[in-house]
Amino acid sequence: MPEPVRGGSLVRLRAGWFALPAHDERAAAAVRDGGVLACRPFGGSLRTATRAVDPVPVALAYAARCLSDEEWIAVGDSYLNLTGKTRADLRSELRGAGRTVERRIAKTDRRAQSGTESIARVRLRSAGFDVTVQPYVESVGWADLRIGRLLIECDSVLHHTTRTGYANDRRRDRRALVDGWLTLRLTYDDVLYGWDAVLADIKAVTARDRHRARSAKHRAMLQRSVRMSTGEGTSPEDGSDGTDLSTAVD
């Protein structure tokens, strides 16, 4: 028996696995039973585990079997955003994971700032909308998503219900309106549980072409946003700024 175990500074869970005395009992029980914190389906090859928590790429490979497209893409977005890695890096890490994973990687975007934003983007693009991610808007700053001159903000309780966040959101919306932008704010519940109504509202706005930049002022405003967004190094990895001006300007 290793000296740290005899001395009580470590607890042996199973062969090769140890824990500190103040460990989480549920995690320890899982390790004793041969479990691993991951997204592995029952029947998976748990014998290949070398640690109690799977590396993210391993978890993503298994998650492809139990997450929907939009859920997996949201997790992939977060991984790329937090690590600074690219789609190419992710493809390399998940090489051989299959066509489903490859298709999903192509839809990830490391600029996304939240899972709610990621899911909204995927759903809007699936509905045929040309969506720009994290556009820069004069007098406002970075927005979450944009369709033409319609700004879509995906608000979280954590960042948007504080006194400062609440006031800042109102200031941003006021400045956006003065400059000619339209703003639509969505909550987590809107996106996850009320999407049909949200999509109907967005279609109602775009069907009447209210999102298009028809005047010279609005065209210039939109073009400045595109230039400033790409100029800050936020363009996607394929070199496109994500905006088709022909769908936004008329």
C-alpha positions as YAML, in Angstrom:
chain: A
units: angstrom
residues:
- id: 1
  name: MET
  ca: [0.00, 0.00, 0.00]
- id: 2
  name: PRO
  ca: [1.45, 3.43, -0.92]
- id: 3
  name: GLU
  ca: [2.69, 5.51, 1.99]
- id: 4
  name: PRO
  ca: [0.17, 8.39, 1.37]
- id: 5
  name: VAL
  ca: [-2.69, 5.88, 1.64]
- id: 6
  name: ARG
  ca: [-1.31, 4.40, 4.85]
- id: 7
  name: GLY
  ca: [-0.83, 7.88, 6.23]
- id: 8
  name: GLY
  ca: [-4.35, 8.97, 5.31]
- id: 9
  name: SER
  ca: [-3.37, 11.78, 2.93]
- id: 10
  name: LEU
  ca: [-4.87, 9.85, -0.02]
- id: 11
  name: VAL
  ca: [-7.80, 7.46, -0.35]
- id: 12
  name: ARG
  ca: [-7.51, 4.54, -2.78]
- id: 13
  name: LEU
  ca: [-10.62, 4.28, -4.97]
- id: 14
  name: ARG
  ca: [-9.52, 1.53, -7.36]
- id: 15
  name: ALA
  ca: [-6.30, 0.35, -8.97]
- id: 16
  name: GLY
  ca: [-4.33, 3.42, -10.00]
- id: 17
  name: TRP
  ca: [-7.02, 5.88, -8.81]
- id: 18
  name: PHE
  ca: [-6.76, 7.96, -5.65]
- id: 19
  name: ALA
  ca: [-8.59, 10.88, -4.06]
- id: 20
  name: LEU
  ca: [-7.91, 13.48, -1.40]
- id: 21
  name: PRO
  ca: [-9.66, 12.87, 1.94]
- id: 22
  name: ALA
  ca: [-12.09, 15.77, 1.30]
- id: 23
  name: HIS
  ca: [-13.36, 14.30, -1.98]
- id: 24
  name: ASP
  ca: [-16.84, 14.33, -3.47]
- id: 25
  name: GLU
  ca: [-18.48, 11.06, -2.44]
- id: 26
  name: ARG
  ca: [-20.60, 10.82, -5.60]
- id: 27
  name: ALA
  ca: [-17.57, 11.26, -7.83]
- id: 28
  name: ALA
  ca: [-15.61, 8.77, -5.74]
- id: 29
  name: ALA
  ca: [-18.43, 6.21, -5.98]
- id: 30
  name: ALA
  ca: [-18.48, 6.61, -9.76]
- id: 31
  name: VAL
  ca: [-14.72, 6.07, -9.99]
- id: 32
  name: ARG
  ca: [-14.90, 3.00, -7.72]
- id: 33
  name: ASP
  ca: [-17.49, 1.56, -10.10]
- id: 34
  name: GLY
  ca: [-15.27, 2.23, -13.12]
- id: 35
  name: GLY
  ca: [-17.13, 5.35, -14.23]
- id: 36
  name: VAL
  ca: [-15.81, 8.43, -16.00]
- id: 37
  name: LEU
  ca: [-17.31, 11.94, -16.16]
- id: 38
  name: ALA
  ca: [-18.03, 12.11, -19.88]
- id: 39
  name: CYS
  ca: [-20.81, 11.86, -22.43]
- id: 40
  name: ARG
  ca: [-20.36, 8.17, -23.13]
- id: 41
  name: PRO
  ca: [-23.39, 5.99, -23.89]
- id: 42
  name: PHE
  ca: [-23.89, 2.79, -21.96]
- id: 43
  name: GLY
  ca: [-21.82, 0.07, -23.53]
- id: 44
  name: GLY
  ca: [-19.04, 2.48, -24.52]
- id: 45
  name: SER
  ca: [-15.42, 1.47, -24.13]
- id: 46
  name: LEU
  ca: [-14.89, 2.78, -20.60]
- id: 47
  name: ARG
  ca: [-11.74, 0.69, -20.25]
- id: 48
  name: THR
  ca: [-9.93, 3.25, -22.42]
- id: 49
  name: ALA
  ca: [-10.37, 5.96, -19.78]
- id: 50
  name: THR
  ca: [-7.14, 7.22, -18.26]
- id: 51
  name: ARG
  ca: [-8.62, 9.93, -16.02]
- id: 52
  name: ALA
  ca: [-11.79, 10.60, -14.06]
- id: 53
  name: VAL
  ca: [-12.85, 13.41, -16.42]
- id: 54
  name: ASP
  ca: [-12.63, 13.02, -20.19]
- id: 55
  name: PRO
  ca: [-10.76, 15.67, -22.23]
- id: 56
  name: VAL
  ca: [-13.22, 17.90, -24.09]
- id: 57
  name: PRO
  ca: [-12.49, 16.45, -27.58]
- id: 58
  name: VAL
  ca: [-13.19, 12.94, -26.28]
- id: 59
  name: ALA
  ca: [-16.41, 14.12, -24.65]
- id: 60
  name: LEU
  ca: [-17.43, 15.91, -27.88]
- id: 61
  name: ALA
  ca: [-16.87, 12.75, -29.91]
- id: 62
  name: TYR
  ca: [-19.17, 10.77, -27.63]
- id: 63
  name: ALA
  ca: [-21.65, 13.66, -27.30]
- id: 64
  name: ALA
  ca: [-22.34, 13.43, -31.03]
- id: 65
  name: ARG
  ca: [-24.38, 10.32, -30.19]
- id: 66
  name: CYS
  ca: [-26.60, 11.91, -27.57]
- id: 67
  name: LEU
  ca: [-26.87, 15.64, -28.38]
- id: 68
  name: SER
  ca: [-28.91, 17.25, -31.14]
- id: 69
  name: ASP
  ca: [-27.13, 19.19, -33.89]
- id: 70
  name: GLU
  ca: [-27.79, 22.57, -32.29]
- id: 71
  name: GLU
  ca: [-26.80, 21.39, -28.79]
- id: 72
  name: TRP
  ca: [-23.53, 19.91, -30.04]
- id: 73
  name: ILE
  ca: [-22.72, 23.03, -32.08]
- id: 74
  name: ALA
  ca: [-23.37, 25.22, -29.02]
- id: 75
  name: VAL
  ca: [-20.90, 23.13, -26.98]
- id: 76
  name: GLY
  ca: [-18.41, 23.25, -29.84]
- id: 77
  name: ASP
  ca: [-18.77, 27.04, -30.08]
- id: 78
  name: SER
  ca: [-18.05, 27.37, -26.37]
- id: 79
  name: TYR
  ca: [-14.99, 25.11, -26.58]
- id: 80
  name: LEU
  ca: [-13.52, 27.10, -29.47]
- id: 81
  name: ASN
  ca: [-14.34, 30.44, -27.83]
- id: 82
  name: LEU
  ca: [-12.77, 29.53, -24.49]
- id: 83
  name: THR
  ca: [-9.64, 27.91, -25.93]
- id: 84
  name: GLY
  ca: [-9.06, 30.18, -28.94]
- id: 85
  name: LYS
  ca: [-8.86, 27.11, -31.17]
- id: 86
  name: THR
  ca: [-10.12, 27.00, -34.75]
- id: 87
  name: ARG
  ca: [-12.39, 24.67, -36.67]
- id: 88
  name: ALA
  ca: [-9.24, 23.17, -38.21]
- id: 89
  name: ASP
  ca: [-7.94, 22.41, -34.71]
- id: 90
  name: LEU
  ca: [-11.24, 20.78, -33.78]
- id: 91
  name: ARG
  ca: [-11.26, 18.71, -36.97]
- id: 92
  name: SER
  ca: [-7.76, 17.50, -36.14]
- id: 93
  name: GLU
  ca: [-8.73, 16.61, -32.56]
- id: 94
  name: LEU
  ca: [-11.85, 14.75, -33.75]
- id: 95
  name: ARG
  ca: [-10.33, 13.12, -36.82]
- id: 96
  name: GLY
  ca: [-12.16, 9.91, -37.59]
- id: 97
  name: ALA
  ca: [-15.22, 10.80, -35.50]
- id: 98
  name: GLY
  ca: [-17.49, 10.49, -38.54]
- id: 99
  name: ARG
  ca: [-19.52, 12.52, -41.00]
- id: 100
  name: THR
  ca: [-22.03, 13.78, -38.45]
- id: 101
  name: VAL
  ca: [-19.26, 15.38, -36.38]
- id: 102
  name: GLU
  ca: [-17.59, 16.83, -39.48]
- id: 103
  name: ARG
  ca: [-20.88, 18.37, -40.60]
- id: 104
  name: ARG
  ca: [-21.43, 19.90, -37.18]
- id: 105
  name: ILE
  ca: [-17.89, 21.27, -36.94]
- id: 106
  name: ALA
  ca: [-18.50, 23.19, -40.18]
- id: 107
  name: LYS
  ca: [-21.36, 25.03, -38.45]
- id: 108
  name: THR
  ca: [-19.45, 26.03, -35.31]
- id: 109
  name: ASP
  ca: [-18.41, 29.63, -34.75]
- id: 110
  name: ARG
  ca: [-15.86, 30.58, -32.10]
- id: 111
  name: ARG
  ca: [-17.19, 34.16, -31.93]
- id: 112
  name: ALA
  ca: [-20.42, 33.05, -30.23]
- id: 113
  name: GLN
  ca: [-20.71, 34.34, -26.67]
- id: 114
  name: SER
  ca: [-23.39, 32.02, -25.27]
- id: 115
  name: GLY
  ca: [-25.18, 28.75, -25.88]
- id: 116
  name: THR
  ca: [-28.47, 30.61, -26.36]
- id: 117
  name: GLU
  ca: [-26.89, 32.74, -29.08]
- id: 118
  name: SER
  ca: [-25.44, 29.64, -30.75]
- id: 119
  name: ILE
  ca: [-28.79, 27.85, -30.83]
- id: 120
  name: ALA
  ca: [-30.59, 30.95, -32.14]
- id: 121
  name: ARG
  ca: [-27.99, 31.29, -34.92]
- id: 122
  name: VAL
  ca: [-28.29, 27.66, -35.98]
- id: 123
  name: ARG
  ca: [-32.08, 27.80, -36.02]
- id: 124
  name: LEU
  ca: [-32.22, 31.07, -37.95]
- id: 125
  name: ARG
  ca: [-29.78, 29.84, -40.58]
- id: 126
  name: SER
  ca: [-31.75, 26.60, -40.87]
- id: 127
  name: ALA
  ca: [-34.81, 28.76, -41.54]
- id: 128
  name: GLY
  ca: [-32.95, 30.44, -44.42]
- id: 129
  name: PHE
  ca: [-31.84, 33.69, -42.79]
- id: 130
  name: ASP
  ca: [-28.46, 35.27, -43.53]
- id: 131
  name: VAL
  ca: [-27.13, 35.80, -39.99]
- id: 132
  name: THR
  ca: [-24.05, 37.77, -39.00]
- id: 133
  name: VAL
  ca: [-22.41, 36.74, -35.72]
- id: 134
  name: GLN
  ca: [-21.11, 39.36, -33.28]
- id: 135
  name: PRO
  ca: [-21.42, 42.38, -35.60]
- id: 136
  name: TYR
  ca: [-19.94, 45.68, -34.47]
- id: 137
  name: VAL
  ca: [-22.41, 48.57, -34.39]
- id: 138
  name: GLU
  ca: [-21.39, 52.22, -34.06]
- id: 139
  name: SER
  ca: [-22.52, 53.89, -30.80]
- id: 140
  name: VAL
  ca: [-23.64, 50.49, -29.52]
- id: 141
  name: GLY
  ca: [-20.70, 48.09, -29.60]
- id: 142
  name: TRP
  ca: [-20.87, 44.36, -30.25]
- id: 143
  name: ALA
  ca: [-24.27, 42.77, -30.78]
- id: 144
  name: ASP
  ca: [-25.03, 39.05, -30.71]
- id: 145
  name: LEU
  ca: [-26.61, 38.50, -34.12]
- id: 146
  name: ARG
  ca: [-27.74, 40.59, -37.07]
- id: 147
  name: ILE
  ca: [-30.12, 40.03, -39.98]
- id: 148
  name: GLY
  ca: [-29.84, 43.06, -42.23]
- id: 149
  name: ARG
  ca: [-30.32, 45.97, -39.86]
- id: 150
  name: LEU
  ca: [-32.23, 43.88, -37.33]
- id: 151
  name: LEU
  ca: [-30.06, 43.30, -34.24]
- id: 152
  name: ILE
  ca: [-30.90, 40.22, -32.17]
- id: 153
  name: GLU
  ca: [-29.67, 40.15, -28.58]
- id: 154
  name: CYS
  ca: [-29.81, 36.90, -26.60]
- id: 155
  name: ASP
  ca: [-30.06, 38.04, -22.98]
- id: 156
  name: SER
  ca: [-29.13, 36.01, -19.92]
- id: 157
  name: VAL
  ca: [-30.37, 36.62, -16.39]
- id: 158
  name: LEU
  ca: [-26.78, 36.75, -15.11]
- id: 159
  name: HIS
  ca: [-25.60, 39.64, -17.31]
- id: 160
  name: HIS
  ca: [-28.75, 41.57, -18.09]
- id: 161
  name: THR
  ca: [-30.73, 41.89, -14.84]
- id: 162
  name: THR
  ca: [-28.17, 43.72, -12.75]
- id: 163
  name: ARG
  ca: [-28.75, 47.44, -12.36]
- id: 164
  name: THR
  ca: [-25.74, 48.24, -14.54]
- id: 165
  name: GLY
  ca: [-26.63, 45.68, -17.21]
- id: 166
  name: TYR
  ca: [-30.26, 46.81, -17.30]
- id: 167
  name: ALA
  ca: [-29.28, 50.45, -17.77]
- id: 168
  name: ASN
  ca: [-26.63, 49.63, -20.37]
- id: 169
  name: ASP
  ca: [-29.09, 47.59, -22.44]
- id: 170
  name: ARG
  ca: [-31.55, 50.51, -22.53]
- id: 171
  name: ARG
  ca: [-28.81, 52.91, -23.56]
- id: 172
  name: ARG
  ca: [-27.68, 50.59, -26.34]
- id: 173
  name: ASP
  ca: [-31.22, 50.11, -27.62]
- id: 174
  name: ARG
  ca: [-31.85, 53.87, -27.58]
- id: 175
  name: ARG
  ca: [-28.69, 54.61, -29.54]
- id: 176
  name: ALA
  ca: [-29.39, 51.80, -32.00]
- id: 177
  name: LEU
  ca: [-32.88, 53.13, -32.68]
- id: 178
  name: VAL
  ca: [-31.64, 56.68, -33.22]
- id: 179
  name: ASP
  ca: [-29.05, 55.46, -35.72]
- id: 180
  name: GLY
  ca: [-31.58, 53.37, -37.66]
- id: 181
  name: TRP
  ca: [-31.19, 49.87, -36.24]
- id: 182
  name: LEU
  ca: [-34.01, 47.62, -35.05]
- id: 183
  name: THR
  ca: [-33.40, 45.61, -31.87]
- id: 184
  name: LEU
  ca: [-35.07, 42.37, -30.80]
- id: 185
  name: ARG
  ca: [-34.18, 41.00, -27.36]
- id: 186
  name: LEU
  ca: [-34.62, 37.29, -26.66]
- id: 187
  name: THR
  ca: [-34.44, 35.46, -23.35]
- id: 188
  name: TYR
  ca: [-33.25, 31.92, -22.69]
- id: 189
  name: ASP
  ca: [-36.88, 30.80, -22.39]
- id: 190
  name: ASP
  ca: [-37.75, 32.53, -25.68]
- id: 191
  name: VAL
  ca: [-35.11, 30.55, -27.52]
- id: 192
  name: LEU
  ca: [-35.44, 27.19, -25.77]
- id: 193
  name: TYR
  ca: [-39.17, 27.04, -25.10]
- id: 194
  name: GLY
  ca: [-40.86, 29.69, -27.22]
- id: 195
  name: TRP
  ca: [-39.01, 29.47, -30.50]
- id: 196
  name: ASP
  ca: [-42.06, 29.09, -32.73]
- id: 197
  name: ALA
  ca: [-43.37, 32.47, -31.56]
- id: 198
  name: VAL
  ca: [-39.92, 34.05, -31.87]
- id: 199
  name: LEU
  ca: [-39.47, 32.80, -35.42]
- id: 200
  name: ALA
  ca: [-42.95, 34.00, -36.36]
- id: 201
  name: ASP
  ca: [-42.09, 37.49, -35.06]
- id: 202
  name: ILE
  ca: [-38.81, 37.60, -36.97]
- id: 203
  name: LYS
  ca: [-40.56, 36.47, -40.12]
- id: 204
  name: ALA
  ca: [-43.19, 39.17, -39.61]
- id: 205
  name: VAL
  ca: [-40.46, 41.81, -39.50]
- id: 206
  name: THR
  ca: [-38.47, 40.48, -42.43]
- id: 207
  name: ALA
  ca: [-41.49, 39.66, -44.58]
- id: 208
  name: ARG
  ca: [-42.27, 43.38, -44.72]
- id: 209
  name: ASP
  ca: [-38.61, 44.09, -45.49]
- id: 210
  name: ARG
  ca: [-38.29, 46.34, -42.45]
- id: 211
  name: HIS
  ca: [-34.81, 44.85, -41.90]
- id: 212
  name: ARG
  ca: [-33.51, 45.99, -45.28]
- id: 213
  name: ALA
  ca: [-31.33, 49.08, -45.69]
- id: 214
  name: ARG
  ca: [-33.27, 51.02, -48.30]
- id: 215
  name: SER
  ca: [-32.05, 54.56, -47.66]
- id: 216
  name: ALA
  ca: [-28.55, 55.85, -48.35]
- id: 217
  name: LYS
  ca: [-28.12, 56.43, -44.61]
- id: 218
  name: HIS
  ca: [-29.04, 52.85, -43.74]
- id: 219
  name: ARG
  ca: [-26.86, 51.38, -46.50]
- id: 220
  name: ALA
  ca: [-23.86, 53.36, -45.28]
- id: 221
  name: MET
  ca: [-24.63, 52.33, -41.68]
- id: 222
  name: LEU
  ca: [-24.74, 48.68, -42.61]
- id: 223
  name: GLN
  ca: [-21.58, 48.83, -44.68]
- id: 224
  name: ARG
  ca: [-19.72, 50.53, -41.81]
- id: 225
  name: SER
  ca: [-20.82, 47.73, -39.52]
- id: 226
  name: VAL
  ca: [-19.45, 45.12, -41.92]
- id: 227
  name: ARG
  ca: [-16.12, 46.95, -42.27]
- id: 228
  name: MET
  ca: [-15.73, 47.53, -38.54]
- id: 229
  name: SER
  ca: [-16.64, 43.95, -37.67]
- id: 230
  name: THR
  ca: [-14.13, 42.36, -40.04]
- id: 231
  name: GLY
  ca: [-11.55, 45.03, -39.22]
- id: 232
  name: GLU
  ca: [-11.53, 43.92, -35.59]
- id: 233
  name: GLY
  ca: [-10.54, 40.41, -36.57]
- id: 234
  name: THR
  ca: [-13.90, 38.83, -35.92]
- id: 235
  name: SER
  ca: [-14.48, 37.38, -39.36]
- id: 236
  name: PRO
  ca: [-15.13, 33.63, -39.67]
- id: 237
  name: GLU
  ca: [-12.26, 31.30, -40.47]
- id: 238
  name: ASP
  ca: [-13.30, 31.00, -44.11]
- id: 239
  name: GLY
  ca: [-12.53, 34.70, -44.62]
- id: 240
  name: SER
  ca: [-16.12, 35.78, -45.11]
- id: 241
  name: ASP
  ca: [-17.71, 38.41, -42.88]
- id: 242
  name: GLY
  ca: [-20.89, 36.34, -42.80]
- id: 243
  name: THR
  ca: [-22.98, 39.04, -44.45]
- id: 244
  name: ASP
  ca: [-24.53, 39.00, -47.86]
- id: 245
  name: LEU
  ca: [-25.30, 42.66, -48.44]
- id: 246
  name: SER
  ca: [-27.56, 41.77, -51.33]
- id: 247
  name: THR
  ca: [-30.03, 40.30, -48.83]
- id: 248
  name: ALA
  ca: [-29.85, 43.28, -46.50]
- id: 249
  name: VAL
  ca: [-29.64, 46.23, -48.88]
- id: 250
  name: ASP
  ca: [-32.29, 47.16, -51.38]
...
